[in-house]
Every structure is written in C-alpha cells, then in structure tokens.
Amino acid sequence: MGRSIEDVIRQSGMDWTILRPGGFASNAFAWAETIRTERTAAAPFGDTGLPWIDPTDIGEVAAAALREDGHAGQVYELTGAALSTPRQRAEAIGDALGEPIRFIEQTRDQARAQMLQFMSKPVVETTLDIIGNPTPAEQRISPDVEQVLGRTPRTFAEWALRDIAAFR
C-alpha cells in the first residue's frame, strides 16, 4: 500500500491498523504448471533470500487486529521468520512432493520477459530490483507476526506441505 494511502487512512478519524506484508509464499504458485509437468522451477537470483510470508499468517494477523484490543494505530511489517531463496523454495516443494525439483536460474532478461506477460513494466523493474538486490530493510525479519500471534511465522516448507496439491 502506498504511503499516501496510509496517510489518508491515518487522517480518517477512524481506528486503523496498517499491515505491510512482504513477499507472499503463495507467489510460488507461479511454478505450479512447470513443477507438475516438468518437475522444474525457474526464477532469477536463485541464491538471494527474502523473508517470504505465508498468506495465512497475514490473515491471522488481520483477524487479530479486527477482533482484539490494542491494535489501533499500529503498523505491522509482516515477514516470515527466515530468509528464503528461490532455490530453497523449489527444494522445499520437492521435499513436500517427495521428488526432486530441478531449479533453473533465469537471467534478469528472461525473468523480465516472463513477468511482462502479467505485470506492467514499472512493476516488473521494481520487483526485479527487490528480488535481485534487496536492501537490508527488505531482508529484515520482522518480529510483528510473533508479537501479534504469540508464535513464529510459518515457514515456506510448512506452506508448501499445506498447498502441495497445486504442484502434484
């Protein structure tokens, strides 16, 4: 959510809680077809990690913010508990399947061409910058999920096990 939208929300006079999730583990669904048919997953920057978050954790934080007192006026940065690389995520899906997944590292140009099929050019370039050369802030592991839910965020491997049917 853009900061200008957050500013409007803050100035609305209503109670508010802002959730800022990082990359979603469910973005791995983009690999579903090639994993099902070829047992491959392709992505750029195979060894660059980001703290991907399980969307279920995002939903549980949102539910807590809506149902429980003490969340009004809070801004929560929502991340997973550890950095995860594309290569590691492909391996986790393979582990959940019980079969190895071959990881194919794309060049930036190959990834750009693929992403332009469903994203605008400015979004593609920003995304490639983040996943290829993340800032320390983009790689920061936030304590907010654990503080709100009283448990650590789910791992990518847990997400993969729960959603493995999409990759069979």
MODELLER restraints for C-alpha pairs under 7 A, 6 or more apart:
rsr = mdl.restraints
at = mdl.atoms
rsr.add(forms.Gaussian(group=physical.xy_distance, feature=features.Distance(at['CA:9:A'], at['CA:16:A']), mean=6.98, stdev=0.5))
rsr.add(forms.Gaussian(group=physical.xy_distance, feature=features.Distance(at['CA:10:A'], at['CA:16:A']), mean=6.91, stdev=0.5))
rsr.add(forms.Gaussian(group=physical.xy_distance, feature=features.Distance(at['CA:15:A'], at['CA:72:A']), mean=5.52, stdev=0.5))
rsr.add(forms.Gaussian(group=physical.xy_distance, feature=features.Distance(at['CA:15:A'], at['CA:73:A']), mean=6.69, stdev=0.5))
rsr.add(forms.Gaussian(group=physical.xy_distance, feature=features.Distance(at['CA:16:A'], at['CA:72:A']), mean=5.23, stdev=0.5))
rsr.add(forms.Gaussian(group=physical.xy_distance, feature=features.Distance(at['CA:16:A'], at['CA:73:A']), mean=5.48, stdev=0.5))
rsr.add(forms.Gaussian(group=physical.xy_distance, feature=features.Distance(at['CA:17:A'], at['CA:65:A']), mean=6.94, stdev=0.5))
rsr.add(forms.Gaussian(group=physical.xy_distance, feature=features.Distance(at['CA:17:A'], at['CA:71:A']), mean=6.21, stdev=0.5))
rsr.add(forms.Gaussian(group=physical.xy_distance, feature=features.Distance(at['CA:17:A'], at['CA:72:A']), mean=5.28, stdev=0.5))
rsr.add(forms.Gaussian(group=physical.xy_distance, feature=features.Distance(at['CA:17:A'], at['CA:73:A']), mean=5.38, stdev=0.5))
rsr.add(forms.Gaussian(group=physical.xy_distance, feature=features.Distance(at['CA:17:A'], at['CA:74:A']), mean=5.09, stdev=0.5))
rsr.add(forms.Gaussian(group=physical.xy_distance, feature=features.Distance(at['CA:17:A'], at['CA:75:A']), mean=5.95, stdev=0.5))
rsr.add(forms.Gaussian(group=physical.xy_distance, feature=features.Distance(at['CA:18:A'], at['CA:74:A']), mean=6.36, stdev=0.5))
rsr.add(forms.Gaussian(group=physical.xy_distance, feature=features.Distance(at['CA:18:A'], at['CA:75:A']), mean=4.63, stdev=0.5))
rsr.add(forms.Gaussian(group=physical.xy_distance, feature=features.Distance(at['CA:18:A'], at['CA:76:A']), mean=6.16, stdev=0.5))
rsr.add(forms.Gaussian(group=physical.xy_distance, feature=features.Distance(at['CA:19:A'], at['CA:75:A']), mean=6.00, stdev=0.5))
rsr.add(forms.Gaussian(group=physical.xy_distance, feature=features.Distance(at['CA:19:A'], at['CA:76:A']), mean=4.94, stdev=0.5))
rsr.add(forms.Gaussian(group=physical.xy_distance, feature=features.Distance(at['CA:19:A'], at['CA:77:A']), mean=6.24, stdev=0.5))
rsr.add(forms.Gaussian(group=physical.xy_distance, feature=features.Distance(at['CA:19:A'], at['CA:78:A']), mean=6.90, stdev=0.5))
rsr.add(forms.Gaussian(group=physical.xy_distance, feature=features.Distance(at['CA:20:A'], at['CA:76:A']), mean=5.96, stdev=0.5))
rsr.add(forms.Gaussian(group=physical.xy_distance, feature=features.Distance(at['CA:20:A'], at['CA:77:A']), mean=4.77, stdev=0.5))
rsr.add(forms.Gaussian(group=physical.xy_distance, feature=features.Distance(at['CA:20:A'], at['CA:78:A']), mean=5.79, stdev=0.5))
rsr.add(forms.Gaussian(group=physical.xy_distance, feature=features.Distance(at['CA:21:A'], at['CA:77:A']), mean=5.88, stdev=0.5))
rsr.add(forms.Gaussian(group=physical.xy_distance, feature=features.Distance(at['CA:21:A'], at['CA:78:A']), mean=4.35, stdev=0.5))
rsr.add(forms.Gaussian(group=physical.xy_distance, feature=features.Distance(at['CA:21:A'], at['CA:79:A']), mean=6.17, stdev=0.5))
rsr.add(forms.Gaussian(group=physical.xy_distance, feature=features.Distance(at['CA:22:A'], at['CA:52:A']), mean=6.32, stdev=0.5))
rsr.add(forms.Gaussian(group=physical.xy_distance, feature=features.Distance(at['CA:22:A'], at['CA:53:A']), mean=6.60, stdev=0.5))
rsr.add(forms.Gaussian(group=physical.xy_distance, feature=features.Distance(at['CA:22:A'], at['CA:78:A']), mean=6.09, stdev=0.5))
rsr.add(forms.Gaussian(group=physical.xy_distance, feature=features.Distance(at['CA:22:A'], at['CA:79:A']), mean=5.56, stdev=0.5))
rsr.add(forms.Gaussian(group=physical.xy_distance, feature=features.Distance(at['CA:23:A'], at['CA:52:A']), mean=4.80, stdev=0.5))
rsr.add(forms.Gaussian(group=physical.xy_distance, feature=features.Distance(at['CA:23:A'], at['CA:53:A']), mean=6.17, stdev=0.5))
rsr.add(forms.Gaussian(group=physical.xy_distance, feature=features.Distance(at['CA:24:A'], at['CA:52:A']), mean=5.41, stdev=0.5))
rsr.add(forms.Gaussian(group=physical.xy_distance, feature=features.Distance(at['CA:24:A'], at['CA:53:A']), mean=5.04, stdev=0.5))
rsr.add(forms.Gaussian(group=physical.xy_distance, feature=features.Distance(at['CA:24:A'], at['CA:54:A']), mean=6.00, stdev=0.5))
rsr.add(forms.Gaussian(group=physical.xy_distance, feature=features.Distance(at['CA:24:A'], at['CA:55:A']), mean=6.13, stdev=0.5))
rsr.add(forms.Gaussian(group=physical.xy_distance, feature=features.Distance(at['CA:25:A'], at['CA:52:A']), mean=5.37, stdev=0.5))
rsr.add(forms.Gaussian(group=physical.xy_distance, feature=features.Distance(at['CA:25:A'], at['CA:53:A']), mean=5.38, stdev=0.5))
rsr.add(forms.Gaussian(group=physical.xy_distance, feature=features.Distance(at['CA:25:A'], at['CA:54:A']), mean=5.12, stdev=0.5))
rsr.add(forms.Gaussian(group=physical.xy_distance, feature=features.Distance(at['CA:25:A'], at['CA:55:A']), mean=6.90, stdev=0.5))
rsr.add(forms.Gaussian(group=physical.xy_distance, feature=features.Distance(at['CA:25:A'], at['CA:156:A']), mean=6.29, stdev=0.5))
rsr.add(forms.Gaussian(group=physical.xy_distance, feature=features.Distance(at['CA:26:A'], at['CA:54:A']), mean=6.98, stdev=0.5))
rsr.add(forms.Gaussian(group=physical.xy_distance, feature=features.Distance(at['CA:26:A'], at['CA:55:A']), mean=6.99, stdev=0.5))
rsr.add(forms.Gaussian(group=physical.xy_distance, feature=features.Distance(at['CA:31:A'], at['CA:41:A']), mean=5.65, stdev=0.5))
rsr.add(forms.Gaussian(group=physical.xy_distance, feature=features.Distance(at['CA:32:A'], at['CA:166:A']), mean=6.10, stdev=0.5))
rsr.add(forms.Gaussian(group=physical.xy_distance, feature=features.Distance(at['CA:32:A'], at['CA:167:A']), mean=4.96, stdev=0.5))
rsr.add(forms.Gaussian(group=physical.xy_distance, feature=features.Distance(at['CA:34:A'], at['CA:40:A']), mean=5.61, stdev=0.5))
rsr.add(forms.Gaussian(group=physical.xy_distance, feature=features.Distance(at['CA:34:A'], at['CA:41:A']), mean=6.37, stdev=0.5))
rsr.add(forms.Gaussian(group=physical.xy_distance, feature=features.Distance(at['CA:35:A'], at['CA:41:A']), mean=6.10, stdev=0.5))
rsr.add(forms.Gaussian(group=physical.xy_distance, feature=features.Distance(at['CA:35:A'], at['CA:167:A']), mean=5.97, stdev=0.5))
rsr.add(forms.Gaussian(group=physical.xy_distance, feature=features.Distance(at['CA:36:A'], at['CA:167:A']), mean=5.22, stdev=0.5))
rsr.add(forms.Gaussian(group=physical.xy_distance, feature=features.Distance(at['CA:36:A'], at['CA:168:A']), mean=5.41, stdev=0.5))
rsr.add(forms.Gaussian(group=physical.xy_distance, feature=features.Distance(at['CA:39:A'], at['CA:101:A']), mean=4.99, stdev=0.5))
rsr.add(forms.Gaussian(group=physical.xy_distance, feature=features.Distance(at['CA:39:A'], at['CA:102:A']), mean=6.28, stdev=0.5))
rsr.add(forms.Gaussian(group=physical.xy_distance, feature=features.Distance(at['CA:40:A'], at['CA:101:A']), mean=5.26, stdev=0.5))
rsr.add(forms.Gaussian(group=physical.xy_distance, feature=features.Distance(at['CA:40:A'], at['CA:102:A']), mean=4.63, stdev=0.5))
rsr.add(forms.Gaussian(group=physical.xy_distance, feature=features.Distance(at['CA:40:A'], at['CA:103:A']), mean=5.77, stdev=0.5))
rsr.add(forms.Gaussian(group=physical.xy_distance, feature=features.Distance(at['CA:40:A'], at['CA:104:A']), mean=7.00, stdev=0.5))
rsr.add(forms.Gaussian(group=physical.xy_distance, feature=features.Distance(at['CA:41:A'], at['CA:90:A']), mean=6.31, stdev=0.5))
rsr.add(forms.Gaussian(group=physical.xy_distance, feature=features.Distance(at['CA:41:A'], at['CA:101:A']), mean=6.85, stdev=0.5))
rsr.add(forms.Gaussian(group=physical.xy_distance, feature=features.Distance(at['CA:41:A'], at['CA:102:A']), mean=6.36, stdev=0.5))
rsr.add(forms.Gaussian(group=physical.xy_distance, feature=features.Distance(at['CA:41:A'], at['CA:103:A']), mean=5.02, stdev=0.5))
rsr.add(forms.Gaussian(group=physical.xy_distance, feature=features.Distance(at['CA:41:A'], at['CA:104:A']), mean=6.05, stdev=0.5))
rsr.add(forms.Gaussian(group=physical.xy_distance, feature=features.Distance(at['CA:42:A'], at['CA:103:A']), mean=5.84, stdev=0.5))
rsr.add(forms.Gaussian(group=physical.xy_distance, feature=features.Distance(at['CA:42:A'], at['CA:104:A']), mean=4.50, stdev=0.5))
rsr.add(forms.Gaussian(group=physical.xy_distance, feature=features.Distance(at['CA:42:A'], at['CA:105:A']), mean=5.71, stdev=0.5))
rsr.add(forms.Gaussian(group=physical.xy_distance, feature=features.Distance(at['CA:42:A'], at['CA:106:A']), mean=6.18, stdev=0.5))
rsr.add(forms.Gaussian(group=physical.xy_distance, feature=features.Distance(at['CA:43:A'], at['CA:86:A']), mean=6.60, stdev=0.5))
rsr.add(forms.Gaussian(group=physical.xy_distance, feature=features.Distance(at['CA:43:A'], at['CA:104:A']), mean=6.57, stdev=0.5))
rsr.add(forms.Gaussian(group=physical.xy_distance, feature=features.Distance(at['CA:43:A'], at['CA:105:A']), mean=5.34, stdev=0.5))
rsr.add(forms.Gaussian(group=physical.xy_distance, feature=features.Distance(at['CA:43:A'], at['CA:106:A']), mean=5.22, stdev=0.5))
rsr.add(forms.Gaussian(group=physical.xy_distance, feature=features.Distance(at['CA:43:A'], at['CA:111:A']), mean=6.73, stdev=0.5))
rsr.add(forms.Gaussian(group=physical.xy_distance, feature=features.Distance(at['CA:44:A'], at['CA:105:A']), mean=5.22, stdev=0.5))
rsr.add(forms.Gaussian(group=physical.xy_distance, feature=features.Distance(at['CA:44:A'], at['CA:106:A']), mean=4.42, stdev=0.5))
rsr.add(forms.Gaussian(group=physical.xy_distance, feature=features.Distance(at['CA:44:A'], at['CA:107:A']), mean=5.71, stdev=0.5))
rsr.add(forms.Gaussian(group=physical.xy_distance, feature=features.Distance(at['CA:44:A'], at['CA:108:A']), mean=6.08, stdev=0.5))
rsr.add(forms.Gaussian(group=physical.xy_distance, feature=features.Distance(at['CA:44:A'], at['CA:111:A']), mean=6.20, stdev=0.5))
rsr.add(forms.Gaussian(group=physical.xy_distance, feature=features.Distance(at['CA:45:A'], at['CA:105:A']), mean=6.78, stdev=0.5))
rsr.add(forms.Gaussian(group=physical.xy_distance, feature=features.Distance(at['CA:45:A'], at['CA:132:A']), mean=5.56, stdev=0.5))
rsr.add(forms.Gaussian(group=physical.xy_distance, feature=features.Distance(at['CA:46:A'], at['CA:85:A']), mean=6.07, stdev=0.5))
rsr.add(forms.Gaussian(group=physical.xy_distance, feature=features.Distance(at['CA:46:A'], at['CA:86:A']), mean=5.02, stdev=0.5))
rsr.add(forms.Gaussian(group=physical.xy_distance, feature=features.Distance(at['CA:46:A'], at['CA:87:A']), mean=5.18, stdev=0.5))
rsr.add(forms.Gaussian(group=physical.xy_distance, feature=features.Distance(at['CA:46:A'], at['CA:105:A']), mean=5.76, stdev=0.5))
rsr.add(forms.Gaussian(group=physical.xy_distance, feature=features.Distance(at['CA:47:A'], at['CA:85:A']), mean=5.23, stdev=0.5))
rsr.add(forms.Gaussian(group=physical.xy_distance, feature=features.Distance(at['CA:47:A'], at['CA:86:A']), mean=6.65, stdev=0.5))
rsr.add(forms.Gaussian(group=physical.xy_distance, feature=features.Distance(at['CA:47:A'], at['CA:87:A']), mean=6.37, stdev=0.5))
rsr.add(forms.Gaussian(group=physical.xy_distance, feature=features.Distance(at['CA:48:A'], at['CA:85:A']), mean=5.24, stdev=0.5))
rsr.add(forms.Gaussian(group=physical.xy_distance, feature=features.Distance(at['CA:48:A'], at['CA:132:A']), mean=6.65, stdev=0.5))
rsr.add(forms.Gaussian(group=physical.xy_distance, feature=features.Distance(at['CA:49:A'], at['CA:83:A']), mean=4.85, stdev=0.5))
rsr.add(forms.Gaussian(group=physical.xy_distance, feature=features.Distance(at['CA:49:A'], at['CA:84:A']), mean=4.59, stdev=0.5))
rsr.add(forms.Gaussian(group=physical.xy_distance, feature=features.Distance(at['CA:49:A'], at['CA:85:A']), mean=4.12, stdev=0.5))
rsr.add(forms.Gaussian(group=physical.xy_distance, feature=features.Distance(at['CA:50:A'], at['CA:83:A']), mean=4.64, stdev=0.5))
rsr.add(forms.Gaussian(group=physical.xy_distance, feature=features.Distance(at['CA:50:A'], at['CA:84:A']), mean=5.40, stdev=0.5))
rsr.add(forms.Gaussian(group=physical.xy_distance, feature=features.Distance(at['CA:50:A'], at['CA:85:A']), mean=6.57, stdev=0.5))
rsr.add(forms.Gaussian(group=physical.xy_distance, feature=features.Distance(at['CA:50:A'], at['CA:139:A']), mean=5.29, stdev=0.5))
rsr.add(forms.Gaussian(group=physical.xy_distance, feature=features.Distance(at['CA:51:A'], at['CA:79:A']), mean=5.43, stdev=0.5))
rsr.add(forms.Gaussian(group=physical.xy_distance, feature=features.Distance(at['CA:51:A'], at['CA:80:A']), mean=4.86, stdev=0.5))
rsr.add(forms.Gaussian(group=physical.xy_distance, feature=features.Distance(at['CA:51:A'], at['CA:81:A']), mean=6.63, stdev=0.5))
rsr.add(forms.Gaussian(group=physical.xy_distance, feature=features.Distance(at['CA:51:A'], at['CA:82:A']), mean=5.40, stdev=0.5))
rsr.add(forms.Gaussian(group=physical.xy_distance, feature=features.Distance(at['CA:51:A'], at['CA:83:A']), mean=4.30, stdev=0.5))
rsr.add(forms.Gaussian(group=physical.xy_distance, feature=features.Distance(at['CA:51:A'], at['CA:84:A']), mean=5.98, stdev=0.5))
rsr.add(forms.Gaussian(group=physical.xy_distance, feature=features.Distance(at['CA:51:A'], at['CA:139:A']), mean=6.20, stdev=0.5))
rsr.add(forms.Gaussian(group=physical.xy_distance, feature=features.Distance(at['CA:51:A'], at['CA:141:A']), mean=6.36, stdev=0.5))
rsr.add(forms.Gaussian(group=physical.xy_distance, feature=features.Distance(at['CA:52:A'], at['CA:79:A']), mean=5.97, stdev=0.5))
rsr.add(forms.Gaussian(group=physical.xy_distance, feature=features.Distance(at['CA:52:A'], at['CA:80:A']), mean=5.19, stdev=0.5))
rsr.add(forms.Gaussian(group=physical.xy_distance, feature=features.Distance(at['CA:52:A'], at['CA:84:A']), mean=6.70, stdev=0.5))
rsr.add(forms.Gaussian(group=physical.xy_distance, feature=features.Distance(at['CA:53:A'], at['CA:79:A']), mean=4.99, stdev=0.5))
rsr.add(forms.Gaussian(group=physical.xy_distance, feature=features.Distance(at['CA:53:A'], at['CA:80:A']), mean=4.34, stdev=0.5))
rsr.add(forms.Gaussian(group=physical.xy_distance, feature=features.Distance(at['CA:54:A'], at['CA:154:A']), mean=6.30, stdev=0.5))
rsr.add(forms.Gaussian(group=physical.xy_distance, feature=features.Distance(at['CA:54:A'], at['CA:156:A']), mean=6.90, stdev=0.5))
rsr.add(forms.Gaussian(group=physical.xy_distance, feature=features.Distance(at['CA:54:A'], at['CA:159:A']), mean=6.25, stdev=0.5))
rsr.add(forms.Gaussian(group=physical.xy_distance, feature=features.Distance(at['CA:57:A'], at['CA:153:A']), mean=6.52, stdev=0.5))
rsr.add(forms.Gaussian(group=physical.xy_distance, feature=features.Distance(at['CA:58:A'], at['CA:78:A']), mean=6.99, stdev=0.5))
rsr.add(forms.Gaussian(group=physical.xy_distance, feature=features.Distance(at['CA:61:A'], at['CA:145:A']), mean=6.75, stdev=0.5))
rsr.add(forms.Gaussian(group=physical.xy_distance, feature=features.Distance(at['CA:61:A'], at['CA:148:A']), mean=6.44, stdev=0.5))
rsr.add(forms.Gaussian(group=physical.xy_distance, feature=features.Distance(at['CA:61:A'], at['CA:149:A']), mean=6.69, stdev=0.5))
rsr.add(forms.Gaussian(group=physical.xy_distance, feature=features.Distance(at['CA:65:A'], at['CA:71:A']), mean=5.36, stdev=0.5))
rsr.add(forms.Gaussian(group=physical.xy_distance, feature=features.Distance(at['CA:76:A'], at['CA:144:A']), mean=5.80, stdev=0.5))
rsr.add(forms.Gaussian(group=physical.xy_distance, feature=features.Distance(at['CA:77:A'], at['CA:142:A']), mean=6.14, stdev=0.5))
rsr.add(forms.Gaussian(group=physical.xy_distance, feature=features.Distance(at['CA:77:A'], at['CA:144:A']), mean=6.18, stdev=0.5))
rsr.add(forms.Gaussian(group=physical.xy_distance, feature=features.Distance(at['CA:78:A'], at['CA:142:A']), mean=6.36, stdev=0.5))
rsr.add(forms.Gaussian(group=physical.xy_distance, feature=features.Distance(at['CA:78:A'], at['CA:144:A']), mean=6.19, stdev=0.5))
rsr.add(forms.Gaussian(group=physical.xy_distance, feature=features.Distance(at['CA:78:A'], at['CA:145:A']), mean=5.99, stdev=0.5))
rsr.add(forms.Gaussian(group=physical.xy_distance, feature=features.Distance(at['CA:79:A'], at['CA:141:A']), mean=6.10, stdev=0.5))
rsr.add(forms.Gaussian(group=physical.xy_distance, feature=features.Distance(at['CA:79:A'], at['CA:142:A']), mean=5.78, stdev=0.5))
rsr.add(forms.Gaussian(group=physical.xy_distance, feature=features.Distance(at['CA:80:A'], at['CA:141:A']), mean=6.80, stdev=0.5))
rsr.add(forms.Gaussian(group=physical.xy_distance, feature=features.Distance(at['CA:80:A'], at['CA:153:A']), mean=5.38, stdev=0.5))
rsr.add(forms.Gaussian(group=physical.xy_distance, feature=features.Distance(at['CA:80:A'], at['CA:154:A']), mean=6.75, stdev=0.5))
rsr.add(forms.Gaussian(group=physical.xy_distance, feature=features.Distance(at['CA:80:A'], at['CA:155:A']), mean=6.63, stdev=0.5))
rsr.add(forms.Gaussian(group=physical.xy_distance, feature=features.Distance(at['CA:81:A'], at['CA:141:A']), mean=6.08, stdev=0.5))
rsr.add(forms.Gaussian(group=physical.xy_distance, feature=features.Distance(at['CA:81:A'], at['CA:152:A']), mean=6.54, stdev=0.5))
rsr.add(forms.Gaussian(group=physical.xy_distance, feature=features.Distance(at['CA:81:A'], at['CA:153:A']), mean=5.61, stdev=0.5))
rsr.add(forms.Gaussian(group=physical.xy_distance, feature=features.Distance(at['CA:81:A'], at['CA:155:A']), mean=6.93, stdev=0.5))
rsr.add(forms.Gaussian(group=physical.xy_distance, feature=features.Distance(at['CA:82:A'], at['CA:141:A']), mean=6.57, stdev=0.5))
rsr.add(forms.Gaussian(group=physical.xy_distance, feature=features.Distance(at['CA:87:A'], at['CA:103:A']), mean=6.09, stdev=0.5))
rsr.add(forms.Gaussian(group=physical.xy_distance, feature=features.Distance(at['CA:89:A'], at['CA:156:A']), mean=6.85, stdev=0.5))
rsr.add(forms.Gaussian(group=physical.xy_distance, feature=features.Distance(at['CA:90:A'], at['CA:101:A']), mean=6.17, stdev=0.5))
rsr.add(forms.Gaussian(group=physical.xy_distance, feature=features.Distance(at['CA:90:A'], at['CA:103:A']), mean=6.46, stdev=0.5))
rsr.add(forms.Gaussian(group=physical.xy_distance, feature=features.Distance(at['CA:91:A'], at['CA:100:A']), mean=6.95, stdev=0.5))
rsr.add(forms.Gaussian(group=physical.xy_distance, feature=features.Distance(at['CA:91:A'], at['CA:101:A']), mean=6.26, stdev=0.5))
rsr.add(forms.Gaussian(group=physical.xy_distance, feature=features.Distance(at['CA:92:A'], at['CA:157:A']), mean=5.26, stdev=0.5))
rsr.add(forms.Gaussian(group=physical.xy_distance, feature=features.Distance(at['CA:92:A'], at['CA:160:A']), mean=6.74, stdev=0.5))
rsr.add(forms.Gaussian(group=physical.xy_distance, feature=features.Distance(at['CA:93:A'], at['CA:160:A']), mean=5.53, stdev=0.5))
rsr.add(forms.Gaussian(group=physical.xy_distance, feature=features.Distance(at['CA:94:A'], at['CA:100:A']), mean=4.76, stdev=0.5))
rsr.add(forms.Gaussian(group=physical.xy_distance, feature=features.Distance(at['CA:94:A'], at['CA:101:A']), mean=5.07, stdev=0.5))
rsr.add(forms.Gaussian(group=physical.xy_distance, feature=features.Distance(at['CA:96:A'], at['CA:160:A']), mean=6.37, stdev=0.5))
rsr.add(forms.Gaussian(group=physical.xy_distance, feature=features.Distance(at['CA:96:A'], at['CA:161:A']), mean=5.25, stdev=0.5))
rsr.add(forms.Gaussian(group=physical.xy_distance, feature=features.Distance(at['CA:96:A'], at['CA:164:A']), mean=6.61, stdev=0.5))
rsr.add(forms.Gaussian(group=physical.xy_distance, feature=features.Distance(at['CA:97:A'], at['CA:164:A']), mean=6.82, stdev=0.5))
rsr.add(forms.Gaussian(group=physical.xy_distance, feature=features.Distance(at['CA:112:A'], at['CA:124:A']), mean=6.53, stdev=0.5))
rsr.add(forms.Gaussian(group=physical.xy_distance, feature=features.Distance(at['CA:115:A'], at['CA:124:A']), mean=6.30, stdev=0.5))
rsr.add(forms.Gaussian(group=physical.xy_distance, feature=features.Distance(at['CA:116:A'], at['CA:124:A']), mean=6.66, stdev=0.5))
rsr.add(forms.Gaussian(group=physical.xy_distance, feature=features.Distance(at['CA:145:A'], at['CA:152:A']), mean=6.79, stdev=0.5))
rsr.add(forms.Gaussian(group=physical.xy_distance, feature=features.Distance(at['CA:145:A'], at['CA:153:A']), mean=6.12, stdev=0.5))
rsr.add(forms.Gaussian(group=physical.xy_distance, feature=features.Distance(at['CA:146:A'], at['CA:152:A']), mean=4.84, stdev=0.5))
rsr.add(forms.Gaussian(group=physical.xy_distance, feature=features.Distance(at['CA:146:A'], at['CA:153:A']), mean=6.47, stdev=0.5))
